Amino acid sequence: MTRTDAPLRPPSFQLAGQIIPAERLSPGLHVVATPIGNLGDITLRALGTLAGADVVACEDTRITRRLFDRYGIATPLVAYHEHNAESMRPRLMARIAEGAAVALVSDAGTPLVSDPGFKLVGAAIDAGYRVFPLPGASASLAALVAAGLPTDRFFFEGFLPPKSGARRSRIAELKALPATLVLYETGPRLAESLADLASGLGPRPAAVCRELTKAFEEVRRAALPDLAAHYETAGAPKGEIVLVIGPPEEAVASDDEIDAALNEALRTLSVKDAAAAVSAATGRPRREVYARALARGGAREPRGGARER
């Protein structure tokens, strides 16, 4: 099957002054992560895929061209962004139907994260075509690593609403999430968003990660109110910005709550079992809860004076 718009020369890319041939790809949609700033943050598989594809769909051909020029890639580029997605999507699907390998990239990072690639992937899946994911750089994950906040559970929110009322409502919905929050923001809205976040979430630890992997990379770590005050004074920063906000502190049961729980547990359990149950339910140290339980229910302790160890 003849594929249109194919490069005139055999597909290849350049690396360290050497020309490396690229293999032809299987038909389908190849979703390729590209650098978020430093052009060195590209995988060999991504380079081979971009060079071997029949066409590469990108948000801005000028930005992707810089990557192609750096690595000597000659694959044709077509623009695919939020303003032309409805008309361009059928054309890309038609190329795949003809047996072409279409690669999808965003301006920076992993496609589908805050860009229109989601609908193209959905269309390919609905039509029964293969979707090949090529992992790589991601601003949200890079910021999460650099922030120094808990990573065992995190929630990617993307951009908050631009208007303050809607933004505060959304922040109120996010408040109870037991996870680190990862958000994108623009420089002009940063101070206002941080002020709303500080008001809605309190003095949580946070990090403003700016221009990651680039020459002027900056990670500023502080409590939300302090960050809000800093950027209110410093003004709008330039570049791409990721906010990482620590999770809410786990509620610690008060002494009165511990005593009430012990009184209830001691109705049916021994001192030892009651202490274990209340400790597990509240997160308070077992030895501490046992001492409080012993003071209340010593008569239930088995003879022999069993001790909590």
N, C-alpha and C positions, 0 to 999 in steps of 0.2 A: 504494500500500500504506500502510495506516494504521500509524503508529508510536506506541506507547504511551509514557507518561511524558515526552512532549515538553514543553519549556517553553511557558508560556501566551503569552508575548510572543515576537516575532521574535528569533532568536538574535543576540546582540551582546555586546560587551565595552566597557569604558570605559578610555580612555587619555588622560591629560592633560586630564581634564574633558570629553572628547568621547565620545559614544556611537558606536561603530564597528560596523556590521552584520557579521555572520559568515555565510558561505555554508554551505549544507547540504553535508554531506560524502558521499563515496562510501561505500557499505556496506563493512564490514570492521572490522579491528582497528587502531586508530591508537595507536601507542606513543609517548607524549609525555614528553620530559624536562622536569622542573620545577626551580626553584631549590633549591640546597642550603642556603640561609640567607637571602641577600639577595633579596627578592621582585622586585627590579628585574632579576634575571638570568633573564628569560623572553623568548622570542622572539615576534615578532608572529605567526608561523605557529602557534606553540603556543597563543597566546591565541585565535586564530580557530578552531583545532581544538577546543579545550575548550568554546568557546561554541557551536560548530556541531554538536557530537556529540549523539546522542540520550541517551546516558548515559555517565558517567565512572566507571570502576572504580578505586578507590584503596585504599591500605592503611588509612588512618585518616581518616574523613570530617571529623573536627574539624580536622586539619592542613590538608587540601586546601581546606576551607571558608575558611581564612584567605586563601589565594591567590584564591579565587573572590570573596570580599568585597572584596579590594583592587582587583580589576579588573571588578567588577560582572557576574560570570558567573552565570547562573541554571540551568545544566544540572543535572539530577538526579545525585546521587552515590550509589553503592552501595559497600559495603565488600567488598574482595577481598584477603584476607591468608592467611597460612599456616594459620590455624585454621579457616577456612571455605572454602578454595579448592576442595576436592573437591565440595562441594555447590553453590557459586556458579558454578563454571566451566560446567557444563551450561546454567545459566540465561543466562549471557552469550553462550554459543554459540547458544542458541535465539534471542536477540535479533538476532544477526548473520544467522541463517538467515531471519528475518522481513524483512531488508533494513535493519537498523539500523546506524548508525555508532557503534561502541563505542570510547571512548578509555580507555587504560590509563595510569595514573600511579603513581609510588611516593611515599612521604612526602617524599623529596628526591632530586634527581638523575635519572639515567637508569634507567628500569625494567629489570628482569632482572639488574641488578648487585646480588647479594645480596638478592633478594626473589623471591616466588613467581611472577612474571610469565612465567617461562620456559615453564611448562607450558601456560599460556593461549595463548601464541604458537604453541607446538607443535601444540595442538589446532586452532587456526585454520588453520594451514598444512596439517595432515592433512585437514581438511574442505574444502580448496580455496578458502578465503577469502583475500582480500588482506590483507597486513600492511603498514601504512604507518609507517616509522620517522621520528620527528621529533627530530633531535639537539639537544643543548643541554648544560646543566650536568652535571658529573660530579665527585664529590669525589675520585675516584682520579686523574683527569687534572689537576684543579686542584692537588692536592698534588704531583704529579710536576713540574709547571711551577714551583711555588714552592720545591721542595727544593734545586734547584741541582745535581742529580746527573745522570749521563748519561741521555739520553732516546732514544737511537737504538735501544735494545732494552730492553724492560721486560716484567715478568711480574706479572700481577695474581693474587695468592693469595687475597684475601678474608680471612676470619677464620682464624687458626690454631686448632688444637684447644684447648679450655679447660683440659684436664688436662695437667700438666707433662710426664708421660712421653710421651704422644702428641704433644705440641707439640715436644718435643726430637727425636723421630723424624722429624717432618715437616721441621723445620729442617735436619736432616742431609740429607734428600732435596733440599732447595732449595740447599744449599751450593754445588754445582758449576754451577748455572745461570749462564751468562755474560750476565747481564742485571740491570738494576736491579729490585729487588723492591718491590712495592706491596702493603701489607696494611692491613686494618682491625683496630681493637682497641677495647676498652672501657676506660674510665678505671680501674675497679677491677683489671683484669688487666694494665694497661700496664707497671708496674714489673717484675712477674714475667716477662712476655713479653720485655721488653727484656733482662733478665738471661739468659734462655735463648738469646736471639738473640746476645748478646755472647759467650756461652760456645760456641755452635755455629758462629758465623760470624767471630769475632774482631773486631778493632777497625776494622770497616768504617765509612766515613762514612755518616751517616743523618740523617733529619729526622723530627721528630714534628710533624705538622701538625694543629692543633686549631681547631675552630669556623671553618673556612674561609668567607669572605665575610660573616661575622657581626661584630657589634660588638667581640667579644673575640678576634678572630682572632689566632692565635699560631703561629709556625713556629720551632721550636728545633732548631738544627743542631749536631751534634757526633758524635764516634765513639760506637759502640754502648755500650761500657762506661761512658762518661761520661754518656750519656743514662740508662742503667740506674741509675747512682748518684744522679743528680739526682732522678728520680721516686721512688726508694726513700726519699729524704729528704723531698721535697716532698709526697708523698702523691698520691692518685688525683686527676687533673684532671677537670674537668667537660667535657661536650660530646662531639661527634663527633670521632673521632681517625683519622687516616691515617698509617701509618708508611711511609717511603720509605727504602730501604737500597741503598747503592751496590753495584755488581757486584764480584765477586772480582778482585783484581789479576791481570793476565796473568803467567804464570810466565816468568821471565827465565832464559835458559840460562846456566849457569856457564861459566867459562873452560875447565874440564876437559871439559865437554860440547861446547863449540865445537871444541876441539882434536880430540876423538874424532870428531866429525862431519867435520872437515876431513881427517883421516887417511883416513877411508873414501872421501870424495869425490875426493881427490887420486889414488886408485888408477886412476881412469878419466877424470878431467877435468883440464883445464889449471888453473893457479892462478886465473885470472880467473873461469872458469866454476864452479869449486869454491866460490870465495868468494861468488859470486852465489847459488848454490844453498843454501849454508848460511845466508847472510843472510836469504833468503826464508823458510827453514824455522824459524829461531829468532827473527827479529825484531831481531837485533843489527845495528847500522849496517854497511853494506856496506864502507865504507872500513876500519873496524876489523877486520872479518873478513878482508878482503883482505891487510892487513898481517900477520896471523897466518898466513894461507895462504902468503904469499910467503916467510916465514921457514922454512916447512916444505917447500915444493915449488918453490923457485926454479929448479931445473934444468928444470922443465916450462914455465917462462915462455918464450914465443916469443922468438927472437933479435930484437935491436933494443930490448930493455928496455921493452916496453909498460907503460904506467902506468895505474893505476886513476884515473879522473877523476870 
